[in-house]
Each structure stands twice: as structure tokens, then as C-alpha cells.
Amino acid sequence: MGDIRDQDPVIPEGPSSAPFVQTPETAPSERRSKPDPTQPFEQTPAEAQEILRKPIKDLGLKIEGSPVEDYVLQLYRELAKAGLQHFRPACYLTDEWGCPSEEPVIGIPFYLADRRIGAFERAANDMEEEPEIMMYMRHEAGHAYNYAYEFYKTAEWRETFGPFRRPYRDEYRFTPFSKQYVRHIAGWYAQKHPDEDFAETFAVWMTPGSNWRKKYASWGAIKKLEYVDRISRNSADKHPVRPLGEIDFDVGAMEATVEEFYRENIVDEEEAISHLALDTDLADIFSLPARGPDGMKPAAELIAIRRRELIDKVYYWTGVKRPLLKHLIESIERSVAEQGLLFDPKRVDAELIELTVYVTSLAMTHLTQGKLIRT
């Protein structure tokens, strides 16, 4: 399974809709200079720079004693509290979040095990914070649980979630706000595949304080949650059919250097936004220097403060891949800085709302038409 954060869902809107395809339009003759793709590396601390050209396999990364160990132990505590006495999936470090198909093991991104590498991830992709990390841990635990007890082989599982052997595609269609699926990971991820539907349902079921019985009482998804609750009660004191699984790609086999890994995985999103009229649009939202009243402040400072929150919320509600949103927001921040646009502290809420609506509109158009566009 590919990295959850970098995948785009596709909204079914009839014949005119198209799956996400990065098809750049002709760029305008006058274009803002795009950022150097190596810039994230230059902004990292000196201690991170020291490992930049070292092969990842030689960094001695392991779960024990690293920040990842706390997340694994927290997952185990939550599984125990949920009543699953004998299910403790093995975890290993690899290149991205994932659980090899039908293997009850959990792959965790290697950058979470070393704060120096985390600096590169944070600069390039906005590294996950603890709540999001635990969401992914519970999601992958759902896959591992399914495989460890082989629920997916039963007729009831297929009747509840669909055919396990359905082709798995990174591009998938979804129905926004459908009550037939739980809401957990951004992008309506439960709708991607029956296996993902089960994993998301399990994650909601086991999340402390989720109050799923009340929250989903009137939803069609309640039947799936009740199914997970029932099979978990029945298997609470049973050992897994497959307690161990095989890993696919361990950190010890990663021969690329840290720099090579990130150069290969940083996607240049400049073409996706090159045709947008950001300067004109943003001048409608914020004030030009000569037009604002006294007490105005730089809009770039406001966006810098709210950048992570804005990316998080638009990502959660639209599912547009995070790197694209990050690049879009950073481009907006550069545009308002270059124009010297200002915001009125007395109207900050209204201007933030308008900016959020603007970014969300671009994101949703991206999903329906396969590109960012404003006409």
C-alpha cells in the first residue's frame, strides 16, 4: 500500500469527471520564480546536515529506544484495553506507512525513529504529529488484525465490507459525507477498498474515547462497527491464526542516502499551480499597502502562523494530497509577501474564513477536474 498521505481520492461527478491526472496547462509568460527543490535540506539544523549523505541502512535505526517505541507501546496498551489479549502485531521500520497484504505486521516510516531525519521530513512534507501518528498506527493495526485472524476469508466479512480481492488502486472514487463509512483518516479513506474499510472501522472502534456507538448510531456504518465489536469480543482470548508475518522492505535494506531518498520522493508541484492567478485572487482577500487603515499587519505573518492548521483542515475534509496543499499554501504565503499584502486584525476571522474557502475551492476543483483551476 502506498503512503496514505500522498494519495488522491476522486469524486464521482458523472461523465465529466476524470481521475486525478497531473496535466499542466501552459504557464503564463510571467511566472513567479519557483522555490529551489533543495531548499528543505538547507533549512534543517546542522546536526541533521551531518547525516545527509549517509546510507539509511547504515544509520543504525531501530524501534527500541527511539521515539517510535512509545507509539508502539501505546498501541499495545490500547489493544489490551480494547480486550484483545493476544494480538500484538510486530512492527518494523520501512520507507512509508503500510502493512504488506495479508501479512500481520506494521511498517512504520523510518524518519519517525530519528529526530535528525525527522527534520528533513518536517521541512519537506510536514511530519505527522502524535495524534496523526496514532491514527495511522490504529489503521495499520486494523489491517494486521484482519490478517492475523483471517477474518477477510469469511463470508460474513465479504458481506459486510465487500470482496477482499477487489483490485487495489491508488486513485479511487468516493461519495463525500457518506454515512455508510466511518470517518477517520483524511480523504474518505474507508471508501478506497474493502480492506481499508475494515481497517478504518477497526481504528475507530479501538480509539479511546471515540464513543462510536453514539456517534454512529444513525449511520449505516454502525453495522460494520458492531461487526468489529462482535468478532473482537469473540476472539478476545484467542491466539491469532497467524501470529507472525513477513516484512516486505526493512530499513536495513535501504541503500539510498537520506538526501537521495528525499530528492527521489519530493514531488515538484509547481506546474500544478503555475496557471493560478494567485496575485489577483489574494489581493481580493487581503489589502494592498496603500489601501489599508492604520494598524494593519503583514498577511504573510498570519499565513505563516496558521499554515499547518490550514493544511491539516483542508487535507482532512478534501483528501487532496498533502504535498500539493503544502506547496499551494507556501506559494500563497510568498505571493502575499511579495505584494506586501496586509490584514486587518479587527477582521482577522473573516479574512481567514475567506482564505480557507478559497483554498478549499481550489482543492475540490482539483478533485473533480484533475487540476487546480479557477475560472
VOTOR-462281 format. One line per field, with one value per residue (C-alpha): chain; residue number from 1; x, y, z; residue in three letters. Coordinates in pm, whole numbers, plus 50000, padded with zeros to 5 digits. Each point is the difference from the previous one (the first is absolute). Example, Ala and Ser with C-alpha at 12.3 -4.5 7.8 and 13.67 -1.06 7.14 Angstrom:
2
cadena = c(A, A)
num = c(1, 2)
east = c(51230, 50137)
north = c(49550, 50344)
up = c(50780, 49934)
residuo = c(ALA, SER)
***
This chain:
375
cadena = c(A, A, A, A, A, A, A, A, A, A, A, A, A, A, A, A, A, A, A, A, A, A, A, A, A, A, A, A, A, A, A, A, A, A, A, A, A, A, A, A, A, A, A, A, A, A, A, A, A, A, A, A, A, A, A, A, A, A, A, A, A, A, A, A, A, A, A, A, A, A, A, A, A, A, A, A, A, A, A, A, A, A, A, A, A, A, A, A, A, A, A, A, A, A, A, A, A, A, A, A, A, A, A, A, A, A, A, A, A, A, A, A, A, A, A, A, A, A, A, A, A, A, A, A, A, A, A, A, A, A, A, A, A, A, A, A, A, A, A, A, A, A, A, A, A, A, A, A, A, A, A, A, A, A, A, A, A, A, A, A, A, A, A, A, A, A, A, A, A, A, A, A, A, A, A, A, A, A, A, A, A, A, A, A, A, A, A, A, A, A, A, A, A, A, A, A, A, A, A, A, A, A, A, A, A, A, A, A, A, A, A, A, A, A, A, A, A, A, A, A, A, A, A, A, A, A, A, A, A, A, A, A, A, A, A, A, A, A, A, A, A, A, A, A, A, A, A, A, A, A, A, A, A, A, A, A, A, A, A, A, A, A, A, A, A, A, A, A, A, A, A, A, A, A, A, A, A, A, A, A, A, A, A, A, A, A, A, A, A, A, A, A, A, A, A, A, A, A, A, A, A, A, A, A, A, A, A, A, A, A, A, A, A, A, A, A, A, A, A, A, A, A, A, A, A, A, A, A, A, A, A, A, A, A, A, A, A, A, A, A, A, A, A, A, A, A, A, A, A, A, A, A, A, A, A, A, A, A, A, A, A, A, A, A, A, A, A, A, A, A, A, A, A, A, A)
num = c(1, 2, 3, 4, 5, 6, 7, 8, 9, 10, 11, 12, 13, 14, 15, 16, 17, 18, 19, 20, 21, 22, 23, 24, 25, 26, 27, 28, 29, 30, 31, 32, 33, 34, 35, 36, 37, 38, 39, 40, 41, 42, 43, 44, 45, 46, 47, 48, 49, 50, 51, 52, 53, 54, 55, 56, 57, 58, 59, 60, 61, 62, 63, 64, 65, 66, 67, 68, 69, 70, 71, 72, 73, 74, 75, 76, 77, 78, 79, 80, 81, 82, 83, 84, 85, 86, 87, 88, 89, 90, 91, 92, 93, 94, 95, 96, 97, 98, 99, 100, 101, 102, 103, 104, 105, 106, 107, 108, 109, 110, 111, 112, 113, 114, 115, 116, 117, 118, 119, 120, 121, 122, 123, 124, 125, 126, 127, 128, 129, 130, 131, 132, 133, 134, 135, 136, 137, 138, 139, 140, 141, 142, 143, 144, 145, 146, 147, 148, 149, 150, 151, 152, 153, 154, 155, 156, 157, 158, 159, 160, 161, 162, 163, 164, 165, 166, 167, 168, 169, 170, 171, 172, 173, 174, 175, 176, 177, 178, 179, 180, 181, 182, 183, 184, 185, 186, 187, 188, 189, 190, 191, 192, 193, 194, 195, 196, 197, 198, 199, 200, 201, 202, 203, 204, 205, 206, 207, 208, 209, 210, 211, 212, 213, 214, 215, 216, 217, 218, 219, 220, 221, 222, 223, 224, 225, 226, 227, 228, 229, 230, 231, 232, 233, 234, 235, 236, 237, 238, 239, 240, 241, 242, 243, 244, 245, 246, 247, 248, 249, 250, 251, 252, 253, 254, 255, 256, 257, 258, 259, 260, 261, 262, 263, 264, 265, 266, 267, 268, 269, 270, 271, 272, 273, 274, 275, 276, 277, 278, 279, 280, 281, 282, 283, 284, 285, 286, 287, 288, 289, 290, 291, 292, 293, 294, 295, 296, 297, 298, 299, 300, 301, 302, 303, 304, 305, 306, 307, 308, 309, 310, 311, 312, 313, 314, 315, 316, 317, 318, 319, 320, 321, 322, 323, 324, 325, 326, 327, 328, 329, 330, 331, 332, 333, 334, 335, 336, 337, 338, 339, 340, 341, 342, 343, 344, 345, 346, 347, 348, 349, 350, 351, 352, 353, 354, 355, 356, 357, 358, 359, 360, 361, 362, 363, 364, 365, 366, 367, 368, 369, 370, 371, 372, 373, 374, 375)
east = c(50000, 50134, 50046, 49655, 50091, 50097, 49690, 49714, 49640, 49777, 49642, 49749, 49815, 49875, 50146, 50189, 50209, 50347, 50244, 50282, 50256, 50271, 49949, 50166, 49862, 50222, 50163, 49962, 50296, 50061, 50031, 50115, 50335, 49941, 50177, 50316, 49905, 50308, 49884, 49850, 50346, 50166, 49752, 50068, 50222, 50375, 49968, 49762, 50234, 50265, 49802, 49878, 50236, 50001, 49822, 49682, 50089, 50318, 49829, 49924, 49633, 49782, 49673, 50144, 50110, 49867, 49694, 49814, 50020, 49758, 49743, 50028, 49960, 49703, 49839, 50054, 49844, 49696, 49962, 50012, 49743, 49779, 50002, 50228, 50222, 50219, 50023, 50325, 50111, 50371, 50122, 50298, 50155, 49963, 49960, 49631, 49688, 49866, 49908, 50104, 49690, 49889, 50303, 49923, 50286, 50009, 50245, 50088, 50187, 50368, 50012, 49792, 50284, 50260, 49933, 50277, 49828, 49671, 50135, 50020, 49651, 49861, 50159, 49888, 49660, 49890, 50074, 49709, 49933, 49916, 49620, 50040, 50271, 49768, 49721, 50230, 50112, 49639, 49920, 50293, 49913, 49660, 50166, 50224, 49704, 49806, 50293, 50099, 49654, 49918, 49659, 50017, 49961, 49652, 49669, 49877, 50304, 49934, 49632, 50087, 50291, 50008, 50238, 50350, 50144, 49860, 50281, 50192, 50053, 50167, 49743, 49652, 49654, 49805, 49671, 50065, 49834, 49861, 49864, 50075, 50365, 50176, 50207, 50354, 50295, 49970, 49862, 49704, 50257, 49757, 49845, 50323, 49975, 49821, 50327, 50039, 49636, 50065, 50325, 49831, 49703, 50233, 50198, 49685, 49883, 50325, 50069, 49973, 49706, 49863, 49650, 49921, 49667, 49853, 50181, 49906, 49665, 49797, 50261, 50016, 50359, 49871, 49950, 50368, 50101, 49771, 50153, 50352, 49880, 49846, 50296, 50237, 49803, 49995, 50374, 50103, 50161, 50102, 50348, 50034, 49988, 50310, 50188, 50300, 50034, 50270, 50121, 50046, 50266, 50195, 50202, 50310, 49963, 49971, 50322, 49910, 50146, 49764, 50050, 49936, 49684, 49850, 50112, 49828, 49682, 49948, 49746, 50029, 49646, 50088, 49832, 49676, 49966, 50192, 49683, 49822, 49942, 50119, 50107, 49661, 49797, 50192, 49975, 49621, 50034, 50266, 50077, 50257, 50249, 49857, 49636, 49996, 49913, 50246, 50101, 50019, 50247, 50180, 49772, 50304, 50048, 49639, 50030, 50332, 49837, 49692, 50170, 50010, 49643, 49874, 50174, 49874, 49636, 49982, 50184, 49758, 49681, 50105, 50264, 50214, 50354, 50187, 50315, 49785, 49814, 50327, 50146, 49681, 49993, 50371, 49948, 49716, 50226, 50271, 49750, 49857, 50354, 50119, 49694, 50029, 49635, 49860, 49722, 49786, 50028, 49642, 49884, 50243, 49728, 49819, 50321, 50106, 49658, 50023, 50352, 49889, 49704, 50232, 50248, 49720, 49838, 50328, 50041, 49651, 50037, 50324, 49808, 49719, 50203, 50342, 50170, 50000, 49806, 49798, 49787)
north = c(50000, 50344, 50280, 50102, 50367, 50023, 49848, 50180, 49886, 50081, 50124, 49833, 50285, 49834, 49985, 50326, 49891, 49860, 49815, 50212, 50054, 50257, 50178, 50341, 50280, 50241, 50227, 50376, 50185, 50181, 49748, 50040, 49835, 49655, 49883, 49796, 49633, 49966, 50279, 49767, 49847, 50340, 50101, 49701, 50013, 49937, 49665, 49884, 50115, 49765, 49689, 50134, 49789, 49687, 49684, 49950, 49637, 50113, 50234, 49720, 50086, 49780, 50027, 49921, 50317, 50226, 50229, 49727, 49764, 50217, 49986, 49622, 49957, 50236, 49792, 49684, 50162, 50104, 49650, 49855, 50251, 49908, 49641, 49842, 49792, 49825, 50239, 50199, 50052, 50017, 50337, 50091, 50307, 50050, 50277, 50081, 49909, 49663, 49644, 49742, 49833, 49706, 50037, 50088, 50247, 50380, 50210, 50337, 50280, 50002, 50378, 49972, 49808, 50279, 50365, 50106, 49827, 50132, 50348, 49919, 49848, 50302, 50240, 49800, 49862, 50131, 49693, 49840, 50112, 49755, 49987, 49929, 49742, 49809, 50018, 49827, 49750, 49900, 49985, 49769, 49795, 49947, 49847, 49783, 49887, 49904, 49794, 49848, 49851, 49963, 50163, 50105, 49636, 49969, 50051, 50242, 50225, 50011, 50073, 50284, 50167, 49859, 49777, 49992, 49919, 50313, 50170, 50247, 50342, 50313, 50212, 49934, 50150, 50094, 50149, 50295, 49981, 49651, 49850, 49648, 50045, 50122, 50317, 49966, 50062, 50297, 49955, 49774, 49722, 49727, 50018, 49908, 49621, 49743, 49929, 50372, 50015, 49730, 50162, 50338, 49844, 49814, 50320, 50191, 49706, 49984, 50375, 50100, 50233, 49964, 49937, 49821, 49856, 50347, 50179, 49743, 49886, 50121, 49920, 49700, 49961, 49891, 49646, 49982, 50128, 49750, 49724, 50101, 50020, 49653, 49822, 50175, 49878, 49650, 49997, 50191, 49699, 49818, 49990, 50121, 49746, 50172, 50163, 50092, 50139, 50078, 50353, 50132, 50271, 50066, 50313, 49781, 49953, 50371, 50073, 50355, 50286, 50229, 50267, 49756, 49872, 50346, 50120, 49696, 50046, 50377, 50068, 50332, 50142, 50328, 49913, 49920, 50360, 50187, 50116, 50132, 50375, 50005, 50365, 50123, 49763, 50074, 50375, 49950, 49830, 50219, 50370, 50175, 50212, 50334, 49910, 49867, 50190, 50052, 49696, 49762, 49708, 49789, 49726, 49775, 49990, 49892, 49721, 49885, 49967, 49817, 49807, 49657, 50030, 50108, 49709, 49752, 50104, 50024, 49667, 49834, 50122, 49969, 49726, 50187, 49873, 50184, 50093, 50185, 50190, 50084, 50139, 50197, 50163, 50078, 50161, 50207, 50109, 50106, 50186, 50210, 50073, 50114, 50221, 50134, 49911, 50078, 49874, 50191, 49849, 50114, 49784, 49712, 49736, 50111, 50009, 49656, 49861, 50147, 49863, 49655, 50003, 50103, 49718, 49745, 50105, 49943, 49664, 49877, 50113, 49804, 49686, 50043, 50118, 49855, 50339, 50319, 50257, 50315, 50142)
up = c(50000, 49911, 50249, 50121, 50009, 49633, 49838, 49832, 50011, 49703, 50031, 49767, 49832, 49685, 49648, 50031, 50296, 49947, 50227, 50135, 49729, 50039, 49667, 50008, 49791, 49812, 50253, 49968, 49858, 50326, 50281, 50357, 50055, 50139, 50316, 49977, 50060, 50223, 50228, 50264, 50053, 50048, 50269, 50225, 50313, 49977, 50179, 49730, 49724, 50139, 49897, 49667, 49789, 50212, 49875, 50199, 50067, 50178, 50246, 50245, 50016, 50219, 50189, 50342, 50175, 49724, 50009, 49808, 50297, 50199, 49720, 49972, 50377, 49998, 49724, 50204, 50307, 49798, 49855, 50349, 50124, 49704, 50131, 49741, 50226, 49746, 49705, 50001, 49639, 49933, 49872, 49785, 49840, 49626, 49742, 50060, 50195, 49897, 50074, 49738, 49856, 50215, 50228, 50367, 50044, 50008, 49799, 50154, 49817, 50095, 50042, 50317, 50168, 49979, 50073, 49762, 49707, 50132, 49933, 49628, 50001, 50180, 49751, 49696, 50097, 50342, 50211, 50180, 50355, 50278, 49954, 49628, 50065, 50230, 49741, 49751, 50264, 50072, 49630, 49923, 50308, 49839, 49694, 50216, 50212, 49689, 49871, 50335, 50055, 49630, 50033, 49635, 49894, 50152, 49821, 50268, 49949, 49624, 50057, 50237, 49820, 49647, 49805, 50144, 49655, 49839, 49801, 50214, 49843, 50134, 49816, 50133, 49982, 50310, 50111, 50233, 50340, 49939, 50320, 49881, 50105, 50313, 49989, 50121, 49767, 49766, 49651, 50079, 50007, 50109, 49652, 49824, 50032, 50220, 50179, 50078, 50109, 50259, 50117, 50042, 50180, 50236, 50066, 50098, 50213, 50201, 50032, 50367, 50056, 49646, 50137, 49676, 50113, 50049, 49717, 49735, 50145, 49701, 49734, 49772, 50122, 50341, 49864, 49914, 50342, 50170, 49787, 50112, 50359, 49981, 49840, 50239, 50299, 49857, 49934, 50313, 50169, 49683, 49849, 49641, 49719, 49864, 50288, 49784, 49650, 49748, 49940, 49649, 50025, 50318, 50080, 50004, 49624, 49919, 49812, 49898, 50199, 50190, 49734, 49714, 50167, 50031, 49659, 49848, 50204, 49998, 49728, 49818, 50018, 49829, 49669, 50180, 50118, 49729, 49824, 50309, 50029, 50360, 50000, 49879, 50218, 50318, 49943, 50020, 50338, 50164, 49973, 49786, 50198, 49889, 50070, 50353, 50318, 50282, 50203, 49704, 50022, 49735, 49866, 49953, 50378, 50050, 49744, 50149, 50341, 49870, 49717, 50168, 50127, 49658, 49827, 50260, 49973, 49620, 49975, 50241, 49835, 49635, 49996, 49745, 50042, 50269, 49798, 49745, 50272, 50174, 49680, 49927, 50344, 49983, 49658, 50143, 50284, 49754, 49784, 50282, 50124, 49656, 49959, 50353, 50067, 50343, 50225, 50245, 50353, 50060, 49707, 50038, 50039, 49685, 49796, 50124, 49907, 49652, 49953, 50119, 49762, 49715, 50067, 50049, 49671, 49817, 50171, 49914, 49639, 49992, 50102, 49749, 49701, 50067, 50031, 50201, 49804, 50061, 49722)
residuo = c(MET, GLY, ASP, ILE, ARG, ASP, GLN, ASP, PRO, VAL, ILE, PRO, GLU, GLY, PRO, SER, SER, ALA, PRO, PHE, VAL, GLN, THR, PRO, GLU, THR, ALA, PRO, SER, GLU, ARG, ARG, SER, LYS, PRO, ASP, PRO, THR, GLN, PRO, PHE, GLU, GLN, THR, PRO, ALA, GLU, ALA, GLN, GLU, ILE, LEU, ARG, LYS, PRO, ILE, LYS, ASP, LEU, GLY, LEU, LYS, ILE, GLU, GLY, SER, PRO, VAL, GLU, ASP, TYR, VAL, LEU, GLN, LEU, TYR, ARG, GLU, LEU, ALA, LYS, ALA, GLY, LEU, GLN, HIS, PHE, ARG, PRO, ALA, CYS, TYR, LEU, THR, ASP, GLU, TRP, GLY, CYS, PRO, SER, GLU, GLU, PRO, VAL, ILE, GLY, ILE, PRO, PHE, TYR, LEU, ALA, ASP, ARG, ARG, ILE, GLY, ALA, PHE, GLU, ARG, ALA, ALA, ASN, ASP, MET, GLU, GLU, GLU, PRO, GLU, ILE, MET, MET, TYR, MET, ARG, HIS, GLU, ALA, GLY, HIS, ALA, TYR, ASN, TYR, ALA, TYR, GLU, PHE, TYR, LYS, THR, ALA, GLU, TRP, ARG, GLU, THR, PHE, GLY, PRO, PHE, ARG, ARG, PRO, TYR, ARG, ASP, GLU, TYR, ARG, PHE, THR, PRO, PHE, SER, LYS, GLN, TYR, VAL, ARG, HIS, ILE, ALA, GLY, TRP, TYR, ALA, GLN, LYS, HIS, PRO, ASP, GLU, ASP, PHE, ALA, GLU, THR, PHE, ALA, VAL, TRP, MET, THR, PRO, GLY, SER, ASN, TRP, ARG, LYS, LYS, TYR, ALA, SER, TRP, GLY, ALA, ILE, LYS, LYS, LEU, GLU, TYR, VAL, ASP, ARG, ILE, SER, ARG, ASN, SER, ALA, ASP, LYS, HIS, PRO, VAL, ARG, PRO, LEU, GLY, GLU, ILE, ASP, PHE, ASP, VAL, GLY, ALA, MET, GLU, ALA, THR, VAL, GLU, GLU, PHE, TYR, ARG, GLU, ASN, ILE, VAL, ASP, GLU, GLU, GLU, ALA, ILE, SER, HIS, LEU, ALA, LEU, ASP, THR, ASP, LEU, ALA, ASP, ILE, PHE, SER, LEU, PRO, ALA, ARG, GLY, PRO, ASP, GLY, MET, LYS, PRO, ALA, ALA, GLU, LEU, ILE, ALA, ILE, ARG, ARG, ARG, GLU, LEU, ILE, ASP, LYS, VAL, TYR, TYR, TRP, THR, GLY, VAL, LYS, ARG, PRO, LEU, LEU, LYS, HIS, LEU, ILE, GLU, SER, ILE, GLU, ARG, SER, VAL, ALA, GLU, GLN, GLY, LEU, LEU, PHE, ASP, PRO, LYS, ARG, VAL, ASP, ALA, GLU, LEU, ILE, GLU, LEU, THR, VAL, TYR, VAL, THR, SER, LEU, ALA, MET, THR, HIS, LEU, THR, GLN, GLY, LYS, LEU, ILE, ARG, THR)
***
